[in-house]
Amino acid sequence: MTGAKDSPTISNDELVQKLKTLLGTVPEPVLTRENTAVLVIDVQYFDAHPDTGLGIRAKELGGMDFLGYYWDRIERVMLPNIQRILATARRKGMEILHVRVASNTQDGRDCSLRFKSWGAQTPVDSKDAQFLPEVWPEGDEIVINKTTESVFNSTNIDRLLRNMGISNVIVVGVVTNGCVEGAVRGAAERDYGTILVEDAAAALAPQLHEMAIVSMGHKDAAIKSTDEVVQALEAL
C-alpha cells in the first residue's frame, strides 16, 4: 500500500468551494418577514464582557492575553453588527429570540456535565446571565434559557419556532465554534434554512472562528456578512 499523498495547501475559501462541489450545497433560504427569526446566542455578561464571568477567570489565571482579540472583536465588530441586524429586524416586525446560558438553580446542578466542567453554572438571576445592554431584548421578544451548548438540546426552541411559522433562522453571537455552531447545526439538522452572519459572531481566537466558518459553510449554513443580511431584510 502506498503512503498518503500530501494535500496541496489551499485557502479557506478555496476549500469551501471544493467541498461544495464535492458534496453539493444546501438550498439558499428564501426569507420573508413571517418565516424568518433572528437568534442572538449568548451575548451575556458571562462570556461576552471582559470584567465578568470568563473575563474574571482569565485575569485570575494570568497569561490569557490572547483573549484581547476576542474582547476587541466583540466590542468593535460583533456588537455594532448585531445592533444593525436587530434594528432592521425590529423595523420589519420580525421575530427575535435571545438565547443565554442560565441555570434554574443557584448551584447550576441542572446544567450539562460539560457546562459544569467549564464552570458555566450561571443562575438565571445572576449578573453573568444578563444580556449586554447593546442587545437587550425589547418588548415581548422571547428569551430562552439553556443549559447545554446547543439551544436545540435543552430547550423547546424548535416547538416555539414552528408554532410561530418560522422556517429560517439568522444566527449571531458567541462563541462561533461553540454555542453558535451548536445552534447552527441544530437548526440545519431540523431543516431550517440557516444563515450565519460571519462578522456578527466571535470566537476566543481567530483560528477557532475561521475553522468553524469553514466547517459550517459548506454543509450547515449560508455564510453572510452583516451588510448582506441587512440588505436582504430591508428588501422584505
PyMOL commands that set and color helices and strands:
alter all, ss='L'
color gray80, all
select helices_A, chain A and resi 12-23+45-48+54-61+65-91+113-117+127-129+133-135+151-154+157-163+176-189+206-217+226-234
alter helices_A, ss='H'
color red, helices_A
select strands_A, chain A and resi 36-41+95-101+142-146+168-174+193-202+222-224
alter strands_A, ss='S'
color yellow, strands_A
deselect
rebuild
show_as cartoon
